[in-house]
Amino acid sequence: MNELVFRVPLKITSDLSLNKIYSGIFWAKRKKQKDDIKTLVKIALKNEKIIKFNNPVEIEMLFNSRLDVSNHAYVFKMIEDAIKELGIIKDDTDKYVKKCTMLKQRVFDGIVVCIMEYE
């Protein structure tokens, strides 16, 4: 089974919380956050052997922050969009992304991303 694991060095603060989006955030700030996340993903993948997934996948992200697990949904989506835009996954529709998992971790100061073929 193909698997791609990489680490995104991002200090997650309440500015990246799903709660912040619910309370209203200007579109230009959301776009800047998305662009910044995409840049970080590119940097994180720089030294990795890139696998392009044409079949359905499951994506697991492990976060190191003080936020509740579900509050990472905004960051998860931005990373998912970045890996789609970089051509790692074919699309982010439910035809290609079958499972998303968010977990907490205390090993790496940032996000561990794991993309696997869906079985």
C-alpha positions, 0 to 999 in steps of 0.5 A, spaced: 500 500 500 502 506 498 503 511 503 506 518 504 508 521 511 510 528 512 511 533 517 508 541 517 512 545 521 506 550 524 505 552 531 497 552 531 494 558 535 487 560 536 487 564 529 487 557 525 481 554 530 474 553 526 471 557 532 475 563 529 472 562 522 465 561 525 466 568 529 467 571 522 474 572 519 475 577 513 476 573 506 483 576 505 485 573 511 483 566 510 486 567 503 493 569 506 492 563 511 491 558 505 496 561 501 501 560 507 499 553 509 500 551 501 507 554 502 509 550 508 506 544 505 511 545 499 517 546 504 515 540 508 514 535 501 521 538 499 525 532 501 520 527 501 519 522 495 512 524 492 507 519 491 501 521 486 495 518 488 490 516 483 485 512 487 481 513 493 485 515 499 484 516 507 488 522 510 490 522 517 493 528 521 496 528 527 496 535 531 500 538 536 496 544 539 492 546 545 486 546 541 480 541 541 481 536 536 475 538 532 477 545 532 483 543 527 478 542 521 480 548 518 487 547 518 485 540 515 481 543 510 487 547 508 492 542 508 487 537 504 486 543 499 494 544 498 495 537 497 490 537 491 493 543 488 500 540 488 497 534 484 498 529 490 491 527 490 487 527 484 481 531 487 478 532 494 471 530 493 468 524 496 470 520 490 477 520 492 477 522 499 474 516 503 476 517 510 479 523 514 482 522 521 484 528 526 488 526 532 492 529 537 500 528 538 505 530 542 512 528 538 512 533 533 511 541 534 506 541 528 502 537 524 504 530 521 500 528 515 499 521 513 496 519 506 494 512 504 490 508 499 484 507 501 482 499 502 
